[in-house]
């Protein structure tokens, strides 16, 4: 059984069609890259997988290990192992990052019937994961993302991913706004989580990130559908030729 | 009895009758009481056409005036002395004021504490100290609720902290309504903190559910030059109670004055704060958090009078409004002529958890000096959907995510409290309120 199976997915927001019959199959152990021009529906796909309320699914289905994801609340999806690294991580004034991480981790564990982590256990994990991402403990005492630089926010997303150990990680333009050093740190964080039991979807506009997170499969998304699928060399082709050729592609049933 | 002809509703008539019956037996300053009652008799209970009471129409909300509560017996005082203060692990000296009375004969004079004396208010008041009761800000003197307290006050404490004394252990005035049937209580206390002295004073107010008792409480604080006073009021009255409180503070030069009001209980609550900065260089933090549900109504009305130059005040009030509750904030900052370099910033924020809740915000600035920095901001809104989604996308269930955001919202006001133990106790109280909300 595939880890994720998206069949003929149609999605609208405020009556505007964004996804128009998207199909995607992601197996355990795979890293997929989804590339495409602005407005092609990349972020919509990410939000729909995570369960954001504003998006209306008008047709199609999304199965995670055979289960209907679209019927689940966002927190239930997270507990199943779906993780979205936000393109624009949100600032939460008044909630310390440490509290947030611990609450999230323990909520997921509780939902899965696992014991909550004790404070020392939790602290050990946070220290380890934060250290690898060059995140200081001082930063973790601050409110979630408040006063963080763009790079710090992205690293904080990866820290959450490292602690929550999702089955399926969806990275939405995690490379945007990162300098090359930060990009390497983030990519290493993603690569550490690669395993035969997990899968990753890397959504990106540029090929640059894929130098560091090497995908197994690359898809081109245009006007809400996947219009081309290939190996990692497809990303390089796109870098050379651009997206123009795909934007002209006719879209059926529109 | 000419004034009786002006009395319109049942409550006003009952108050007048109560006054006739009680005026000769109430102890203490008879002329002061009489003048205060006269002030009430002239205008009756405040109603919505009185600007300061616009959102809390007492004439409509107070259908009847309950009889004056009697002095509780010794067993009641004994039981209340050791009751749990509901303030976590906070170590404070607890003084019970039951139904508006301090336990007869209670004082700390026998402890020969060099820094602080605590005595019964009306017993303490000699002719030389009487002026203190009337030494209140102008806006408070005119206020009808304050007048009624002065007319009917049954007792309380007079606290005197000597010059440069630092009272380490917080003092907790625990006001409790112990009656089995509805009654009216009128506690009054006076706190004098001499120059350079330090005191942390907690007042709490609680009572049983299901009884429509009435509380009209008043507290006067005189903070001398360079004094440091922290005042915390915790209002957890029973669900049917009507609670009116008036804090009147006169703060001297270079003092630090912090007050925090935490309100979760009571059917109708009116918290009045009349603060006056009479000397230069005072720094004041005036904050509050109110959490309401059901049909609760809570009104915070604040008058901050910058009467001297170079004082700084920060006002931060947060309210969380669920169900059909109503939260009101009226904040007035006055900068008197000559109070140059005043720095005053006021913010009030309401978080609406229900479509039926109502928030009323009325900030006012009256500035008569030209070299000042004053500002105010007011917001009302519901929980941010994007924040909720972010938390839920990390696996935090909806109710828990909401609770986390509400705690963060209220926490912004609470984190300003310097005393760590009290800060934690209040955050725990917020968590308990959220838990009860379900």
Interface residues (C-beta under 8 A of the other chain):
Chain A: X50 X51 X52 X53 X73 X74 X75 X77 X78 X79 X83 X84 X86 X89 X90 X92 X93 X94 X95 X99 X100 X103 X104 X105 X107 X108 X111 X143 X160 X164
Chain B: X385 X386 X387 X389 X390 X391 X392 X393 X394 X395 X396 X397 X398 X400 X401 X404 X405 X407 X408 X409 X411 X412
